[in-house]
Amino acid sequence: MRVRLGIGLFRYLLLVLVSFALAAYAGVQLLKGDALGVALWFVGAALLHDLVLLPLYSVTDRAAQFLFGGRPATPVRPRKPSVNYVRVPAFVSGLLLLVWWPLILRQVGHYTAGTGLPADVFLGRWLLITAALFAASAAALTVRMWLASGPRRRAARHQRKARSATK
């Protein structure tokens, strides 16, 4: 347990118990108002996630794995899937969209007084952040592939020198 988590079993159990207590407190506070509405919303969100969103992003992830699968694994070098260079920026972009969707989709106008920004700037900024995330991820993938090709480039250079020396 210490190797996998970096903490001992007692600390792990204490952390789990504290998180359950915090979740129970939040649930009690949430259900104080409209318990039926909250329960319906929770069941509806679970059904929407399990019946619509989970299959949708599972199929999307499988397609991304097929397209960006990376090199096959060997005993010496484990597989490093390139699909993670698509997963991470997509996840962060989706999380930003989930948190800020009313502003991004211009569905609330009363935030102008709170933010000091007009409602039409959030979509453009979210798109710029998404583009920057994918560009940074593509740059990281390019650097990784270039560094991984270093031994092959040196071997090819050695072969060229050996061929030219024998001629």
Rosetta blueprint (number, residue, H / E / L):
1 M L
2 R H
3 V H
4 R H
5 L H
6 G L
7 I L
8 G L
9 L H
10 F H
11 R H
12 Y H
13 L H
14 L H
15 L H
16 V H
17 L H
18 V H
19 S H
20 F H
21 A H
22 L H
23 A H
24 A H
25 Y H
26 A H
27 G H
28 V H
29 Q H
30 L H
31 L H
32 K L
33 G L
34 D L
35 A H
36 L H
37 G H
38 V H
39 A H
40 L H
41 W H
42 F H
43 V H
44 G H
45 A H
46 A H
47 L H
48 L H
49 H H
50 D H
51 L H
52 V H
53 L H
54 L H
55 P H
56 L H
57 Y H
58 S H
59 V H
60 T H
61 D H
62 R H
63 A H
64 A H
65 Q H
66 F H
67 L H
68 F L
69 G L
70 G L
71 R L
72 P L
73 A L
74 T L
75 P L
76 V L
77 R L
78 P L
79 R L
80 K L
81 P L
82 S L
83 V L
84 N H
85 Y H
86 V H
87 R H
88 V H
89 P H
90 A H
91 F H
92 V H
93 S H
94 G H
95 L H
96 L H
97 L H
98 L H
99 V H
100 W H
101 W H
102 P H
103 L H
104 I H
105 L L
106 R L
107 Q L
108 V L
109 G L
110 H L
111 Y H
112 T H
113 A H
114 G H
115 T H
116 G L
117 L L
118 P L
119 A L
120 D L
121 V H
122 F H
123 L H
124 G H
125 R H
126 W H
127 L H
128 L H
129 I H
130 T H
131 A H
132 A H
133 L H
134 F H
135 A H
136 A H
137 S H
138 A H
139 A H
140 A H
141 L H
142 T H
143 V H
144 R H
145 M H
146 W H
147 L H
148 A H
149 S L
150 G H
151 P H
152 R H
153 R H
154 R H
155 A H
156 A H
157 R H
158 H H
159 Q H
160 R H
161 K H
162 A H
163 R H
164 S H
165 A H
166 T H
167 K L
